[in-house]
Amino acid sequence: MSGHPKKSKLAFFIFMAVVMVTMSGYFFAKKKSEPEFRTKIERIMFEKKNKSPKYILTLPEKKQKLPSKNKPSFLSEEPVKLETIEDFVKAAPLLAKLKDSSNHYSLNVVENIPDLIEKKDNFTLPKISNQNKKPWVEYGHQIQIAPNFYKVSVIFKNTGIDTKTFESMNKALPSEVSFSFSPYTIKASEMISNARKFGHETYMDLLLASKNVLKADNGPLAMGITVTPQENMYRFYKALSVNAPIGGMIIVDGLVDETTKNQLSNYLQELQQRGLLAIDATSGQEIDNIQVPNLPRKKADIVISDDFTQENIRNLLLKAEQTAREKGQVLIVATPKPIVITAIKNWVETFSPQLSYEEMKEQNITSIERPFALVPVSNLVVE
């Protein structure tokens, strides 16, 4: 009987040892089976069984940003603190804050060339001269760019409605940026001449019927689907008759279908016969499918016309760069909103300077970081 207590104690110790080994194995196995958490939030989500407690928002994970010394300034995504009225004013894309461009020169032609205009039904319209000189060529401005650079052309449509906006962009944007004026612009002739004094090529908007005619109307100078072809041609002439040098028309997005195809064909033929350029800024390919021999024309690659968020504008400009690299050139048609004007001004200022081989050698430059060259619209067109 005296040995029973010893056996009991021995059995107890053996039992405890087995329990400890088992618990230890379970503990280490549990630890081994848990995932490796990359962030504090992942650990909290795991411990809370994927429930999202409010205090997760108070535990931002500090992430180390990779260095990006070559990142263009217009692509900056750093958050802006908006705590005071002064912060809001500083962050707002106000045109008054834009500095005048240092890259300005006057075009050779700032007023109509007499041989390139004609009077018709009380309209002053562009025409091809008797010497076969064409307005889009004579009023355009051809520039030379350095080898290995990609051509980038920007044209702002719907220009001139807001006088203050026009005055700001006329001075702030480089001369190579082109303007297309709304047919509803007051004193369009004066504005066009002024724009050309700052080096900007000038065009006019061609307004189509609204895609949703029951809810929106592009006005009495837009193509109508319920009016006669004669009335539509009257509106076309009215838009062209600004008595100032214009190289062509920008076809603004609108209704393009079988009901408008014939009238659009008449417009394009009229542009061809008058030696004018046609820029297609519509969202579809229907106008491209209208064949008009010998018409100088160009389809816009990028159109900035509705979503004016910083993210969308930034993505479209990145897409423009990619297109330029792939095709050798890119055409951007944009709406003159302050945020768009500011973004494009900042963007083109990131382009690498066009240096000669000797200049690159002297400055010890071995590669061109951003080989984009800003050119007027006419530089992208081949008749």
Protein Blocks (a to p, Z undefined) as FASTA:
>chain_A
ZZmmmmmmmmmmmmmmmmmmmmmmmmmmmmmmpccdfbfklmmmmmnoopacfklmmmcc
cddddddfklcfklpcbdcddfbfklmmmmpccfklpccdfbdcddfblbdcfklgccee
hiacddddfkopafklmmmccddddehiacdddddehihjlmmlmmmmmmmpcfklccdd
dfkbghklmmmmmmmmnopacddddddddfblmlgcebjkbccfkbcfklmmmmmmmmmm
nopacfbdcdddddddfklmmmmmmmmmmmmmnopacddfbfblmlmmpccehiacdddf
bdcfkbmcfklmmmmmmmmmmmmmmnopacddddfdfklmmmmmmmmmmpccdddfklmm
mnopabdfblcddddfklmpcZZ
